[in-house]
């Protein structure tokens, strides 16, 4: 046997003599001795298993190993059965070693002319007396060596094939011995549990979380929808599944969230996990994100994206044939599928995964889902539902002078809880007929309260009213902390502060709505979460945003603006009541008038989640079809129809558009796209007719441009080339001012006239060039009659571009908002929308050769709009969570680069930077480290790509091997 073994392996004797691969397998086996029972990290008794140390791949023979070779936990009983099979000598076929999915269908077949008996049959009969895994693999190798088989050439290539075959035996053996769990903490190493405890303060999971994580659908990587009430801990389950995908399955993951602020919060929260567990966290929100993303060879990435950016990311991965690299997609707030154009984009994203990437698992979560059956059919998913809440929620309604408890067991759904006997003067009764002051002072300042109001103005008015009648004792509660908060808000506004906030914050009150700047909103949220503020008056957007629970939630009225509350909105709002770990119960009070629909809001079922592909004038489906053709997912009307049957729209088509068949709707989309000049199709009724995308069509879907405006954008850019004025950035800003936001403003003509007169002559020429004559502005400002009106889209867009132009010059939102009489929040939202749209226009121009001159220009404009700050502050503002005011503080303190921040001592930062908490300091340093790591990895990947020998390099036989010997090798830096 020794002779045969030596002959077979030749110069691979180190493999046979246990220097690397077999030695590591032997070390693994020592850790997998069977034990009577094992209790997992969460205290549950499960299958007997222990975690193993990570094994590095055998670099000389394997390019990519299955994840189970690196960090799987092996079930003892299963491994024994498989090892019995492994004792039998086998001649195996060469398999794809890099395949990552389980494949139990491959059987090792023994040659019919060879029958090899196991030398010690007792080992087969007595499972407790197991032979060394190393010995069994060596025995298999030896059996192959003496088996009657065709003579094997001694050429190096054939010897490598033989070794690869034996390694496959080992891989298959280990693959089949491993259970679902790859570690003691729901398939993850114990370190993950320690990090969750350390970073999140969560020491034990809820029972529903344990149940959900051990569902068969989760183990088998099937699609899953799970729904629970707000504050039930849904996000933690998603994060554990994401970590399992990254660490165990070695695939990338995509986390889709509804808003930019939540994306940034999640990037900050998960960056610490990335640093500790060696994966990358990449932000895709606003204008941030690479397309296509950097292709990582050594590490996996977690992409955290908004709905729009997530769709663009998926498109770029499909185009580069890398969608299969994403092993898991998690969608927070899955009910957003039913929310207008954003819902349509989310549906497109998920449909592409379902059609083009079968192995990718989809996890959807929400607190408000009704027609779960439709969503299950669309996503081919299983469902897990629980009514668990960590804190009991008690619902009440206030009607006239009494409060009633909502009780579905009662015939009228309500039962009297208590009459209100507040001692109000006649004057106070007129000012506060709903008894808001009394209701909130039952809770504050020792506990927290949220008051939801129908409008932004009402938020401020209610806060002012409550503050006016509070006792002076409220000022003394955490007085120093509130003083520091006012100083911080003033600092972020370059010395400016809202007069209302200045009056109400000393009493522990603040308002929260879209009129705040990002800096103000962040400071107010942090102050409320830490208990410095005890009451927020807010709009409905807070219910779907960051997690800010309260002891009591009050709904000022059942309206959002003039629209009656949806049941799902109501559930989200009241779901903020009850703080886990602080309160034993939470309560909500809905204030109703006699005229309001009393029963409808609290007793009716949740609204159905319906497809929006045909909403908004039906432009969602044509946009989907265009991208399908452009990405070559489908190329004929028949294939397009086949794809559309994979959408939620197809599931609900009979209810949404019963008068037309799905085929007719697809044909109408193709006709519409053909008329717009976005595709070429000779006959849309021929189901096998090839359909091609035009250059304009490719630019439109690559830039994620709304189909309503793609031709207008093309004309504007074309006209801009004829008379582009580069003496000022104003012309470029006009070209990237978003069309969608134009309807939200009307010019103040006196302000327009004043701002026009402050422009230089070159800048005034730009105004004339885009189509707004000076005489028109003058007549409008003076109130004179106008014979010829100018297109309102051009006028309004120009007015907004003047706002952006002023903002780039001033970089002070307060000054610009005051100049144009806008809310500072609106100005900041305009800036964010413009930077995102500029990024889209840049991608649009990259696909059209005639616009080559725009590419470098728009790259710079995108950066300026994204940060709207001095150039030296931009490297610091790239760090998630560092805005302009904080960047100025850091820069002045000597932290001038990303490397400075990444290597900063959080303790020194706290002592150096005014009003910086320890938690904020740690977040800044961690985010900077992750960004620095991501940039370094990107550079290393670029180096590796440059120095890797092309696989298709023309050469004579053997020339490629010689070239690699003489220095064309992959290096690491």
Helices and strands as residue ranges (DSSP letters): H 2-9, G 10-12, H 13-16, H 21-31, E 38-39, E 45-46, H 68-71, H 76-86, H 122-125, H 133-146, H 156-177, H 190-195, I 196-200, H 207-213, H 216-219, E 224-227, H 234-247, E 252-257, H 260-277, E 280-284, E 301-306, H 307-319, G 323-325, E 326-331, G 334-338, H 340-356, E 361-366, H 372-379, E 382-385, E 392-399, E 402-406, E 414-419, H 426-431, H 436-441, E 449-452, H 456-468, H 473-476, H 479-492, H 499-504, G 505-507, E 509-512, H 518-529, E 535-538, G 540-544, E 552-555, E 559-560, E 563-564, H 567-574, E 585-592, H 598-603, H 619-630, H 637-644, H 648-656, H 662-675, E 679-680, E 692-693, H 695-702, H 710-722, H 730-735, G 742-744, H 749-757, H 761-770, H 774-782, H 792-810, H 813-820, H 824-846, G 849-851, H 852-867, H 871-877, H 884-892, H 898-902, H 906-912, H 918-947, H 959-965
